[in-house]
């Protein structure tokens, strides 16, 4: 009998996947500026953990780094750089990896995505990802789901029930489908919470994150004049109503909301919830904001055994995403 689990992000990782910007991506107008946070993120990961970088020119991309032996460069065509959403969603089944390759349609057909949707299959075929592979005819992005490793999935209705994803399925059908494919016991649905400037229709990784099986860090807003105030307060009340598998309230840890950041009059989705947990550190997106220090202090207490590494992600949010969005961890399953 096959026994599978959907591991947490803090589960031991064998590697992290990234896709680097090139001239044909949305970063083409300022490629050098865009590469700066990507190189910083990649170097921090690769210092202690294997990293796979998908890029259009391996030789040119390799020249961006000092001699770091932990990086594998793979030449593949991509539309963009959001590996969290088109990378594999990995299960651990009887001690082996199973890569689920869900359909990626660029958050409901907002952008071109055919090249990105093909990346996971090509990485498996080329031997860079080792494990069982399954193509799943269902639209799902990695940034839209959070696992506690014990059979609980945390997600948002605004994303998973959006008609631009799987419009022919009801909420009950979607829930049962995901329970079966991801081997879940239950799904916790957030009905509220969304950030201005977010193209994803309220990805959970911009709002609330499991930091252990009994604790959730979430974006909080106490400024009544901020347009986010009402929605985030309603989200906070929902989180207070959730219970762990053991029936206890979750330990809720509020993260500050950075002061508004804008480009061309449009507010950008700056969020500290978009951090990445790796084997040895937690990479924290920061935004040249006075709340950066507060966010770092909070994560230091949440992850006392890991180094907290702040990385300026002001450039990333110009395109609607942040640090977690450009990475996808590959777990160890043995």
C-alpha positions, 0 to 999 in steps of 0.5 A: 500500500502506497503511503504518501505525505505532503511535507512541510517547507521545514522538512529536510530539503535536497535542493531548491529550484529557481528560474532566472530572469532573461531579456524575454521575461517581464524583467527585460526593461531592467535586467541588471536591476532584476538580477541583483536580488536573484543572485543574492537569494541564490547565493544565500541558498547555495552557500549551504544547500544544492540549488538548481537554476533554470536559465536561458544561458548557463554560461552567462548566468554562471558568470554572475556567481563566485565559485559556488559548487552547489549550483546546477545550471539548466538551460530551458526556455521560460516565460518568467521567473515564478518557480514557486508556482510552476515548479513541482509539488512534491509528495513523499511516498514510501520513502521516494519523491513523487513530483506532481506537475499541476497545470500552470496557467499564469494565475488564471490566464493573465500572462503567457505561460506555456514554457513555464508549464513545461519546466517540471516535466523537462527537469524530470526527463533531463534527470535533474529531478529524481522521482516518480512523475505525474502530470495532473490536469488541474490548475494549481500553484505552489504559492496557493497552498501551505502544508503542516505535514500532518494532513492539513492544507491552508489556502484561500477561497479567492484563489482556489475557487476562482473561476479562472482556475478550475471553473467546472468544479465546485468547492466540494469537488476541488476539496475532495480532489486535493485531499485525494491527490495531496493525501490530506485529512482536511483543508482550512479555507480562508475567505478573507485577505488579499494584498493590493498589487497581487496578481495571484488572486490571494496566494496564501504565501503572501498572507499566512504561513505555517511555521510549525504544525501548531503555529501560523505567522500572518500579515496583520494591519492595525492602521484603520486608514490602510485599505487592507485593514478590514480584510486583514482583520477579517482574516485574523478572526478566521485564523483565530477560529481555526483549530489544530488537528489536536483540537487546540487553537493555533498559536498566531504570530502577527507580522507587520505590514510594511508601509505602502510601496508604489510604482507608477501609482500602483501599490506593490504587494510588500509582505514579510509572509513571503519568506523561505525556509531552508535547511539552515536559514530563513530568507526574509524579504525586506523592503527598506522599511522601518518594519524590516527590523521588527519582522527579523526579530519575530522570525528570529524567535520563531526559528531560533536554530536558523539564521535569518537572512534579510534580502531586499526584495523591492525590485521583486515586488515591482512584478507582483511577487517576492522571495518565496515566489521565486523559489521552490524547495525539493524535499528529501524523502528517504 
